[in-house]
Amino acid sequence: MDNLHDSRAGDIPPRETRRRRLDLNPFVYLKRLMPRGLYARSLIIIVAPMVLLQIVVTYVFLERHWQLVTERLSATAVADISLLLDEYLSDPSEDMAATLTARANHNLDISIAFLTGENLPDTPSSSGGLLEQSLSKQLRQQVARPFWINTSKYRDYVDIRVAYNGGVMRTLTPASRVYAANSHIFLVWMAGTSIVLIIVAILFLRNQIRPIERLAEAAESFGMGRDVEPFRPHGASEVRRAAIAFEKMRARIERHIDQRTAMLSGVSHDLRTPLTRFKLQLAMLGNGPEIDDLKNDVAEMERMLDDYLEFVRGHGSEASEEIDLADLLEEIRQDQRRKGHELKLETHGDLIVELRRNAFKRCATNVIDNACKYAQNVWVTAIRDGDGIDILVDDDGEGIPENQLQQVFRPFYRLDAARNLDEGGSGLGLAIALDIARGHGGDITLSRSPVGGLRAVIHIPV
């Protein structure tokens, strides 16, 4: 489609500037990432705070739990090491070393060795993490001697070495004795309860959202002119009230359509009766220029009457059916060929859609008739695009002024310009077409065609 609003190179339209500012807004970006469905949004509203609370509580609790328990376990382990070292230093003999080693292994589950004549390793002691910090603090307070710690060499043990005059006391303490090793139980319980709560929330929300989805589907189908089976309102009280209101509204609309159709049927019969008498009387008068003019006037009155009744009657009484728009457009192309107009028709994609066949044929025919009447060439393209089907009708005629593109849909509206979409008619062609399109939940838009004339786009949702 041609761009009707040219701008100089380098200038940024105000709308584009606003769009760029919105793109930089983090809240707008976050809104785009949010799901659009009520079910997904409700689930996020319930699950997100619960998960966030679980994460915060878990972090705070575990951080405090690890710190407190690790400090107490480290203090106890270092106290045992300090006691063993003091006992040995009170009697630094081989018998005492053997006795303390046996007692530590049997009673304290600690492996110790007194390495006479050795020094602490040259490699630096571990100094990172909560465990190393806690052990270092306790060793400084209780032992007050040079020490060396390694927590990464052995998987299940902590290597602690303390220097004394003449040697090094080495201890291999089980890791479970110096830091909390049962935190995974808490994590399992937290994850398990979270999963259970999420499952309950999903099932509960699904049951609550399903009535709303059914009501939305019924309203959408009714807006598209499709048959809607009566359904029993259920769910929350607010949803029941909305469903009951929808059922009452649908009943009122259908009753109004039935009453209007019945009334117009009677009006049509009453108006056609004198027209039929006029035609019979004119037929008995013979032929002649004046008689032919009268016959043309009567025929024009009959066509106008048909347009008026078609516009007011609507198409609610026709049942919807699944059709292929490609076949329907080919049928319209053959009809136009019999009228002396040649269409260039192209179809793309799956064009199967449920609609009222006769009504939609009238809609497409009205739009195509207008194009054929005021242009030499007409192109019709049908394409499936996302959630709908677009029928593009392009012509190379004179087009319509941009300020009148919306006004031509008004009933009985006539253009003062050279192109009159309903010249010699009732002025209801596009109004009827728009009414039918919107009756199917779609729309008709007009714009300038890339080939120079008018482009009419009939959009029908699938």
KOLSELO-590389 format. One line per field, with one value per residue (C-alpha): residue number from 1; z, x, y. Coordinates in Angstrom, 1 decimal. Example, Ala and Ser with C-alpha at 12.3 -4.5 7.8 and 13.67 -1.06 7.14 Angstrom:
<nodes>
nr <- 1 / 2;
w <- 7.8 / 7.1;
u <- 12.3 / 13.7;
v <- -4.5 / -1.1;
</nodes>
This chain:
<nodes>
nr <- 1 / 2 / 3 / 4 / 5 / 6 / 7 / 8 / 9 / 10 / 11 / 12 / 13 / 14 / 15 / 16 / 17 / 18 / 19 / 20 / 21 / 22 / 23 / 24 / 25 / 26 / 27 / 28 / 29 / 30 / 31 / 32 / 33 / 34 / 35 / 36 / 37 / 38 / 39 / 40 / 41 / 42 / 43 / 44 / 45 / 46 / 47 / 48 / 49 / 50 / 51 / 52 / 53 / 54 / 55 / 56 / 57 / 58 / 59 / 60 / 61 / 62 / 63 / 64 / 65 / 66 / 67 / 68 / 69 / 70 / 71 / 72 / 73 / 74 / 75 / 76 / 77 / 78 / 79 / 80 / 81 / 82 / 83 / 84 / 85 / 86 / 87 / 88 / 89 / 90 / 91 / 92 / 93 / 94 / 95 / 96 / 97 / 98 / 99 / 100 / 101 / 102 / 103 / 104 / 105 / 106 / 107 / 108 / 109 / 110 / 111 / 112 / 113 / 114 / 115 / 116 / 117 / 118 / 119 / 120 / 121 / 122 / 123 / 124 / 125 / 126 / 127 / 128 / 129 / 130 / 131 / 132 / 133 / 134 / 135 / 136 / 137 / 138 / 139 / 140 / 141 / 142 / 143 / 144 / 145 / 146 / 147 / 148 / 149 / 150 / 151 / 152 / 153 / 154 / 155 / 156 / 157 / 158 / 159 / 160 / 161 / 162 / 163 / 164 / 165 / 166 / 167 / 168 / 169 / 170 / 171 / 172 / 173 / 174 / 175 / 176 / 177 / 178 / 179 / 180 / 181 / 182 / 183 / 184 / 185 / 186 / 187 / 188 / 189 / 190 / 191 / 192 / 193 / 194 / 195 / 196 / 197 / 198 / 199 / 200 / 201 / 202 / 203 / 204 / 205 / 206 / 207 / 208 / 209 / 210 / 211 / 212 / 213 / 214 / 215 / 216 / 217 / 218 / 219 / 220 / 221 / 222 / 223 / 224 / 225 / 226 / 227 / 228 / 229 / 230 / 231 / 232 / 233 / 234 / 235 / 236 / 237 / 238 / 239 / 240 / 241 / 242 / 243 / 244 / 245 / 246 / 247 / 248 / 249 / 250 / 251 / 252 / 253 / 254 / 255 / 256 / 257 / 258 / 259 / 260 / 261 / 262 / 263 / 264 / 265 / 266 / 267 / 268 / 269 / 270 / 271 / 272 / 273 / 274 / 275 / 276 / 277 / 278 / 279 / 280 / 281 / 282 / 283 / 284 / 285 / 286 / 287 / 288 / 289 / 290 / 291 / 292 / 293 / 294 / 295 / 296 / 297 / 298 / 299 / 300 / 301 / 302 / 303 / 304 / 305 / 306 / 307 / 308 / 309 / 310 / 311 / 312 / 313 / 314 / 315 / 316 / 317 / 318 / 319 / 320 / 321 / 322 / 323 / 324 / 325 / 326 / 327 / 328 / 329 / 330 / 331 / 332 / 333 / 334 / 335 / 336 / 337 / 338 / 339 / 340 / 341 / 342 / 343 / 344 / 345 / 346 / 347 / 348 / 349 / 350 / 351 / 352 / 353 / 354 / 355 / 356 / 357 / 358 / 359 / 360 / 361 / 362 / 363 / 364 / 365 / 366 / 367 / 368 / 369 / 370 / 371 / 372 / 373 / 374 / 375 / 376 / 377 / 378 / 379 / 380 / 381 / 382 / 383 / 384 / 385 / 386 / 387 / 388 / 389 / 390 / 391 / 392 / 393 / 394 / 395 / 396 / 397 / 398 / 399 / 400 / 401 / 402 / 403 / 404 / 405 / 406 / 407 / 408 / 409 / 410 / 411 / 412 / 413 / 414 / 415 / 416 / 417 / 418 / 419 / 420 / 421 / 422 / 423 / 424 / 425 / 426 / 427 / 428 / 429 / 430 / 431 / 432 / 433 / 434 / 435 / 436 / 437 / 438 / 439 / 440 / 441 / 442 / 443 / 444 / 445 / 446 / 447 / 448 / 449 / 450 / 451 / 452 / 453 / 454 / 455 / 456 / 457 / 458 / 459 / 460 / 461 / 462;
w <- 0.0 / -1.0 / 1.8 / 1.5 / 4.1 / 2.8 / 5.2 / 4.5 / 5.0 / 8.5 / 10.1 / 12.7 / 12.8 / 16.3 / 16.4 / 15.8 / 18.5 / 21.0 / 20.0 / 20.6 / 24.0 / 24.9 / 23.9 / 26.3 / 29.2 / 31.2 / 32.3 / 28.7 / 27.9 / 30.9 / 29.9 / 26.4 / 28.0 / 30.2 / 28.9 / 27.6 / 28.8 / 32.0 / 33.1 / 32.7 / 34.4 / 37.3 / 37.7 / 37.8 / 40.4 / 42.7 / 42.0 / 41.7 / 45.2 / 46.7 / 44.8 / 45.7 / 49.4 / 49.3 / 47.8 / 50.4 / 53.3 / 52.1 / 51.6 / 54.9 / 56.9 / 55.3 / 55.5 / 59.2 / 59.7 / 58.0 / 59.9 / 63.3 / 63.1 / 61.4 / 64.1 / 66.9 / 65.2 / 64.4 / 68.0 / 69.3 / 66.8 / 67.6 / 71.4 / 70.9 / 69.0 / 71.6 / 74.4 / 72.6 / 71.9 / 75.6 / 76.8 / 74.5 / 75.4 / 79.1 / 78.4 / 74.9 / 74.9 / 72.3 / 74.7 / 75.3 / 71.5 / 70.9 / 73.7 / 72.5 / 68.9 / 70.0 / 72.1 / 69.5 / 66.8 / 69.1 / 71.1 / 68.9 / 65.4 / 64.7 / 63.1 / 64.6 / 64.2 / 66.1 / 63.5 / 65.4 / 63.6 / 60.8 / 59.9 / 58.4 / 54.6 / 52.5 / 50.5 / 51.9 / 54.1 / 52.8 / 53.6 / 51.7 / 52.5 / 55.7 / 57.0 / 56.7 / 58.3 / 61.2 / 61.8 / 61.6 / 64.1 / 66.6 / 66.1 / 66.8 / 70.0 / 71.5 / 70.3 / 69.7 / 67.6 / 64.0 / 61.9 / 58.4 / 57.0 / 53.8 / 53.1 / 49.4 / 49.3 / 50.9 / 50.1 / 53.5 / 55.8 / 56.8 / 57.2 / 60.2 / 61.2 / 64.3 / 64.9 / 68.4 / 69.6 / 67.8 / 65.4 / 64.0 / 65.1 / 62.2 / 62.4 / 59.9 / 61.1 / 59.4 / 57.4 / 59.1 / 62.4 / 61.4 / 59.2 / 58.6 / 56.1 / 56.4 / 54.7 / 51.7 / 53.7 / 54.2 / 50.5 / 49.6 / 51.9 / 50.5 / 46.9 / 47.6 / 49.3 / 46.5 / 43.8 / 45.7 / 46.1 / 42.5 / 41.3 / 43.6 / 42.2 / 38.6 / 39.1 / 41.1 / 38.6 / 35.7 / 37.1 / 37.7 / 34.3 / 32.2 / 32.6 / 31.6 / 28.5 / 27.6 / 27.9 / 25.9 / 23.1 / 23.1 / 22.9 / 20.1 / 18.1 / 18.5 / 17.4 / 14.3 / 13.5 / 14.2 / 15.9 / 19.6 / 21.6 / 24.9 / 27.9 / 31.6 / 33.6 / 36.2 / 38.1 / 40.5 / 41.2 / 39.1 / 36.1 / 36.5 / 36.5 / 33.4 / 31.6 / 32.6 / 31.3 / 28.1 / 27.6 / 28.2 / 25.9 / 23.1 / 23.5 / 23.2 / 20.1 / 18.4 / 19.4 / 18.0 / 14.7 / 14.4 / 15.0 / 12.5 / 9.9 / 10.3 / 10.0 / 7.0 / 5.3 / 5.6 / 4.4 / 1.4 / 0.5 / 0.8 / -1.3 / -4.0 / -4.6 / -6.1 / -8.0 / -9.5 / -10.6 / -12.1 / -14.1 / -15.3 / -16.4 / -18.2 / -20.0 / -21.2 / -22.5 / -25.2 / -26.2 / -26.7 / -25.4 / -22.5 / -21.6 / -21.6 / -19.3 / -16.9 / -16.9 / -16.1 / -13.2 / -11.8 / -12.2 / -10.4 / -7.6 / -7.3 / -7.0 / -4.5 / -2.5 / -2.5 / -1.2 / 1.5 / 2.7 / 2.4 / 4.6 / 7.3 / 7.3 / 8.0 / 7.6 / 11.1 / 9.8 / 7.6 / 9.1 / 9.2 / 7.2 / 6.5 / 3.0 / 0.9 / 0.0 / -3.0 / -4.5 / -3.5 / -5.1 / -8.3 / -8.4 / -8.1 / -10.8 / -13.2 / -12.3 / -13.1 / -16.4 / -17.4 / -16.7 / -19.0 / -16.3 / -16.1 / -12.6 / -11.8 / -8.9 / -6.6 / -3.5 / -1.0 / 1.9 / 3.6 / 3.0 / 4.8 / 7.1 / 8.8 / 7.7 / 6.2 / 2.5 / 0.8 / 3.0 / 2.6 / -1.2 / -1.2 / 0.8 / -1.5 / -4.6 / -3.5 / -3.0 / -6.3 / -8.2 / -7.1 / -8.2 / -11.6 / -12.2 / -11.9 / -13.1 / -16.1 / -14.2 / -10.9 / -8.8 / -6.1 / -3.7 / -0.8 / 1.8 / 5.2 / 7.7 / 11.3 / 12.9 / 9.9 / 6.2 / 4.2 / 0.8 / -1.0 / -3.9 / -5.8 / -8.9 / -11.1 / -11.0 / -9.8 / -6.1 / -3.3 / -1.4 / 1.8 / 3.9 / 2.6 / 3.0 / 6.2 / 5.2 / 2.1 / 4.5 / 5.8 / 4.4 / 1.5 / 1.4 / -2.1 / -3.2 / -4.9 / -6.6 / -10.0 / -8.4 / -6.9 / -5.4 / -5.8 / -8.8 / -9.9 / -7.0 / -3.4 / -1.7 / 0.4 / -1.4 / 1.0 / 4.0 / 3.4 / 2.8 / 6.0 / 8.0 / 6.7 / 7.4 / 11.0 / 11.4 / 10.9 / 13.4 / 10.7 / 9.0 / 5.8 / 5.4 / 2.4 / 1.4 / -1.6 / -3.8 / -4.9 / -8.5 / -8.2 / -7.4 / -4.4 / -2.2 / -0.1 / 2.4 / 3.8 / 6.9 / 8.4 / 11.6 / 11.6;
u <- 0.0 / 1.4 / 2.4 / 0.2 / 2.2 / 5.7 / 8.3 / 11.7 / 14.8 / 16.1 / 12.8 / 11.2 / 7.4 / 6.0 / 4.3 / 7.6 / 9.2 / 6.5 / 6.9 / 10.7 / 10.1 / 7.6 / 10.1 / 12.7 / 10.1 / 10.8 / 7.2 / 6.0 / 8.5 / 7.5 / 3.8 / 4.6 / 6.2 / 3.2 / 0.7 / -2.6 / -4.9 / -6.9 / -5.9 / -2.2 / -2.3 / -4.4 / -1.9 / 1.0 / -0.8 / -1.2 / 2.0 / 4.5 / 4.1 / 4.1 / 7.3 / 8.9 / 8.0 / 9.4 / 12.6 / 13.0 / 12.1 / 14.4 / 17.3 / 16.9 / 16.3 / 19.1 / 21.6 / 20.8 / 20.6 / 23.9 / 25.6 / 24.4 / 24.7 / 28.1 / 29.4 / 28.3 / 29.6 / 32.9 / 33.2 / 32.6 / 35.1 / 37.8 / 37.1 / 37.9 / 41.0 / 42.1 / 41.5 / 43.5 / 46.3 / 46.5 / 46.5 / 49.4 / 51.4 / 51.0 / 52.8 / 54.4 / 55.3 / 54.6 / 52.3 / 50.2 / 50.1 / 48.9 / 46.3 / 44.9 / 44.8 / 42.8 / 40.4 / 39.8 / 39.1 / 36.8 / 35.0 / 35.1 / 35.3 / 38.4 / 41.6 / 44.6 / 48.3 / 51.1 / 53.8 / 57.0 / 59.5 / 57.2 / 55.9 / 52.7 / 52.3 / 53.7 / 50.5 / 48.1 / 45.3 / 41.7 / 40.2 / 36.9 / 33.4 / 31.4 / 33.0 / 36.6 / 35.7 / 34.0 / 36.8 / 39.4 / 37.6 / 37.3 / 40.9 / 42.1 / 39.9 / 40.4 / 43.8 / 45.6 / 48.4 / 49.3 / 47.0 / 46.2 / 42.9 / 41.9 / 38.2 / 38.5 / 41.1 / 38.9 / 35.2 / 34.0 / 36.7 / 38.2 / 42.0 / 43.0 / 46.6 / 47.8 / 51.5 / 53.1 / 56.7 / 58.4 / 55.8 / 52.3 / 49.0 / 47.0 / 43.3 / 40.9 / 37.4 / 34.3 / 32.6 / 29.3 / 30.8 / 31.7 / 28.9 / 25.2 / 24.7 / 20.9 / 19.7 / 18.6 / 15.7 / 14.4 / 14.8 / 13.0 / 10.1 / 9.9 / 10.0 / 7.4 / 5.0 / 5.4 / 4.7 / 1.6 / 0.3 / 1.0 / -1.0 / -3.9 / -3.8 / -3.7 / -6.7 / -8.7 / -8.0 / -8.8 / -12.3 / -12.9 / -11.6 / -13.4 / -16.9 / -15.4 / -13.8 / -17.1 / -18.9 / -16.3 / -16.5 / -20.3 / -20.2 / -17.6 / -19.5 / -22.7 / -20.9 / -19.7 / -23.2 / -22.7 / -25.1 / -24.6 / -26.0 / -27.6 / -25.3 / -26.0 / -24.3 / -22.0 / -18.9 / -18.5 / -21.6 / -20.2 / -19.6 / -23.1 / -24.6 / -22.6 / -23.7 / -27.4 / -27.2 / -25.7 / -28.4 / -31.1 / -29.4 / -29.1 / -32.8 / -33.8 / -31.7 / -33.0 / -36.6 / -36.1 / -34.6 / -37.5 / -40.1 / -38.4 / -38.1 / -41.8 / -42.8 / -40.6 / -42.0 / -45.4 / -44.2 / -42.5 / -45.7 / -47.8 / -45.3 / -44.8 / -48.5 / -49.0 / -45.7 / -47.0 / -50.2 / -48.1 / -46.1 / -49.3 / -50.9 / -47.8 / -47.6 / -51.1 / -50.4 / -48.0 / -44.7 / -43.4 / -40.7 / -42.9 / -44.0 / -40.4 / -39.4 / -42.2 / -41.1 / -37.6 / -38.8 / -40.8 / -37.9 / -35.7 / -38.2 / -38.2 / -34.5 / -34.4 / -37.1 / -35.0 / -32.0 / -33.9 / -35.4 / -32.0 / -30.4 / -33.0 / -33.7 / -30.1 / -28.9 / -29.4 / -31.9 / -29.4 / -27.5 / -23.7 / -21.8 / -18.2 / -17.2 / -14.1 / -13.7 / -11.7 / -14.7 / -17.0 / -14.7 / -14.4 / -18.2 / -18.3 / -15.7 / -17.9 / -20.9 / -18.9 / -17.7 / -21.3 / -21.8 / -18.9 / -16.3 / -13.0 / -11.5 / -7.9 / -8.3 / -5.5 / -6.0 / -3.3 / -3.4 / -6.2 / -9.4 / -11.9 / -14.1 / -17.5 / -19.9 / -23.3 / -22.7 / -25.4 / -24.9 / -21.2 / -21.5 / -23.7 / -21.1 / -18.2 / -20.3 / -21.3 / -17.7 / -16.5 / -19.4 / -18.4 / -14.8 / -15.9 / -18.3 / -15.7 / -12.4 / -11.0 / -9.1 / -9.9 / -7.7 / -9.1 / -6.7 / -7.6 / -5.0 / -5.0 / -3.2 / -2.8 / -6.2 / -8.2 / -8.7 / -8.3 / -9.9 / -8.2 / -10.1 / -7.9 / -8.9 / -7.2 / -10.1 / -10.2 / -10.5 / -12.2 / -10.9 / -9.2 / -11.5 / -14.5 / -13.3 / -15.3 / -18.4 / -19.1 / -20.3 / -23.1 / -26.5 / -27.8 / -24.5 / -23.5 / -20.2 / -20.1 / -16.9 / -16.6 / -16.6 / -20.0 / -20.1 / -23.8 / -24.6 / -28.1 / -28.8 / -30.1 / -26.8 / -26.8 / -24.3 / -21.3 / -23.6 / -25.0 / -21.6 / -20.2 / -23.2 / -22.7 / -18.9 / -19.4 / -22.2 / -19.5 / -17.2 / -15.1 / -14.8 / -14.2 / -11.6 / -10.9 / -7.6 / -5.6 / -4.6 / -1.0 / -2.3 / -3.7 / -7.4 / -9.2 / -8.4 / -11.1 / -10.1 / -12.7 / -11.4 / -13.1 / -11.8 / -11.3;
v <- 0.0 / 3.4 / 5.8 / 8.9 / 10.9 / 11.5 / 12.9 / 14.3 / 12.1 / 12.2 / 13.4 / 11.1 / 11.3 / 12.1 / 8.7 / 6.9 / 9.0 / 8.1 / 4.4 / 4.6 / 6.1 / 3.4 / 0.8 / 2.2 / 2.0 / -1.1 / -1.4 / -1.4 / -4.1 / -6.1 / -5.7 / -7.1 / -10.2 / -10.9 / -13.4 / -12.1 / -14.9 / -14.5 / -18.1 / -17.5 / -14.0 / -15.4 / -18.2 / -15.8 / -13.6 / -16.6 / -18.5 / -15.6 / -14.2 / -17.7 / -18.7 / -15.3 / -15.8 / -19.3 / -18.1 / -15.3 / -17.5 / -20.3 / -17.9 / -16.1 / -19.3 / -21.3 / -18.5 / -18.1 / -21.8 / -22.5 / -19.7 / -20.5 / -24.3 / -24.1 / -21.8 / -24.1 / -27.2 / -25.5 / -24.4 / -27.9 / -29.5 / -26.9 / -27.4 / -31.1 / -30.3 / -27.9 / -30.4 / -33.1 / -30.8 / -29.6 / -33.2 / -34.1 / -31.0 / -31.9 / -35.2 / -35.2 / -38.9 / -41.6 / -43.4 / -40.3 / -39.7 / -43.3 / -43.1 / -39.8 / -41.0 / -44.1 / -42.1 / -39.5 / -42.1 / -44.2 / -41.5 / -38.4 / -40.0 / -37.8 / -39.0 / -37.3 / -37.6 / -35.8 / -35.1 / -34.3 / -32.2 / -31.1 / -27.7 / -26.3 / -26.6 / -23.8 / -23.5 / -20.9 / -22.0 / -21.9 / -18.6 / -18.5 / -19.5 / -19.7 / -22.9 / -21.7 / -18.4 / -20.1 / -22.6 / -19.8 / -17.7 / -20.5 / -21.6 / -18.1 / -17.9 / -21.4 / -22.6 / -19.3 / -21.1 / -21.1 / -23.3 / -24.4 / -25.5 / -27.4 / -28.1 / -29.1 / -31.9 / -34.5 / -34.8 / -36.0 / -34.6 / -31.3 / -31.2 / -29.0 / -28.7 / -26.8 / -26.0 / -26.5 / -26.4 / -29.2 / -30.4 / -30.3 / -31.8 / -33.0 / -33.8 / -35.2 / -34.2 / -35.5 / -32.7 / -33.5 / -32.5 / -29.0 / -27.7 / -28.4 / -31.2 / -31.8 / -28.6 / -30.6 / -32.0 / -28.5 / -27.8 / -31.0 / -30.1 / -26.6 / -27.8 / -30.5 / -28.2 / -25.6 / -28.2 / -29.3 / -25.7 / -24.9 / -28.0 / -27.1 / -23.5 / -24.8 / -27.1 / -24.5 / -21.7 / -24.0 / -24.7 / -21.0 / -19.8 / -22.4 / -20.7 / -17.4 / -19.0 / -20.6 / -17.3 / -15.5 / -18.1 / -17.9 / -14.1 / -14.2 / -16.8 / -14.8 / -11.6 / -13.4 / -14.5 / -18.2 / -20.4 / -20.6 / -23.5 / -22.5 / -23.3 / -23.6 / -20.8 / -22.1 / -21.0 / -18.1 / -15.9 / -13.0 / -15.3 / -16.7 / -13.2 / -12.3 / -15.6 / -15.0 / -11.4 / -12.6 / -15.2 / -12.6 / -10.1 / -12.8 / -13.7 / -10.1 / -9.5 / -12.7 / -11.8 / -8.2 / -9.7 / -12.1 / -9.4 / -7.0 / -9.7 / -10.6 / -6.9 / -6.3 / -9.4 / -7.9 / -4.5 / -6.2 / -8.0 / -4.8 / -2.8 / -5.4 / -5.8 / -2.3 / -2.6 / -5.8 / -4.0 / -1.2 / -3.7 / -5.5 / -2.3 / -1.1 / -4.4 / -4.0 / -0.5 / -1.8 / -0.4 / 3.1 / 5.5 / 6.8 / 3.3 / 2.1 / 4.9 / 4.0 / 0.4 / 1.4 / 3.6 / 0.6 / -1.7 / 0.9 / 1.2 / -2.6 / -2.7 / 0.1 / -1.7 / -4.8 / -2.8 / -1.2 / -4.4 / -6.2 / -3.4 / -3.4 / -7.2 / -8.2 / -11.8 / -13.3 / -15.9 / -17.7 / -20.5 / -20.6 / -23.2 / -24.1 / -23.0 / -22.4 / -18.7 / -19.6 / -21.4 / -18.5 / -15.9 / -17.9 / -18.0 / -14.2 / -13.9 / -16.0 / -13.8 / -10.6 / -12.2 / -12.7 / -9.0 / -8.1 / -7.5 / -9.4 / -10.0 / -11.0 / -13.4 / -14.8 / -16.9 / -17.9 / -20.3 / -22.2 / -20.2 / -22.5 / -20.5 / -20.8 / -18.0 / -17.4 / -18.1 / -16.1 / -13.1 / -13.0 / -13.5 / -10.4 / -8.5 / -9.4 / -8.8 / -5.3 / -4.3 / -5.9 / -4.4 / -0.9 / -1.6 / -3.0 / -0.1 / 2.7 / 1.0 / -0.7 / -3.3 / -5.0 / -7.3 / -9.6 / -11.3 / -13.5 / -14.5 / -16.0 / -13.8 / -15.0 / -15.2 / -14.0 / -13.9 / -10.7 / -10.2 / -7.3 / -5.6 / -3.2 / -1.1 / 1.5 / 3.9 / 7.5 / 6.4 / 8.3 / 11.4 / 10.4 / 12.5 / 10.6 / 7.0 / 6.4 / 8.4 / 6.3 / 3.5 / 5.7 / 4.7 / 6.8 / 8.7 / 9.9 / 11.4 / 14.7 / 13.8 / 12.0 / 8.6 / 7.8 / 4.3 / 4.0 / 6.1 / 5.4 / 3.1 / 3.4 / 4.4 / 1.3 / -1.0 / -0.4 / 0.0 / -3.5 / -4.9 / -3.4 / -4.6 / -8.2 / -8.1 / -6.8 / -9.4 / -12.0 / -10.3 / -8.7 / -5.3 / -3.4 / -0.7 / 1.5 / 3.1 / 4.1 / 1.2 / 0.6 / 0.5 / 4.0 / 3.6 / 2.3 / -0.7 / -2.3 / -4.9 / -7.3 / -8.9 / -12.0 / -13.6 / -17.4;
</nodes>
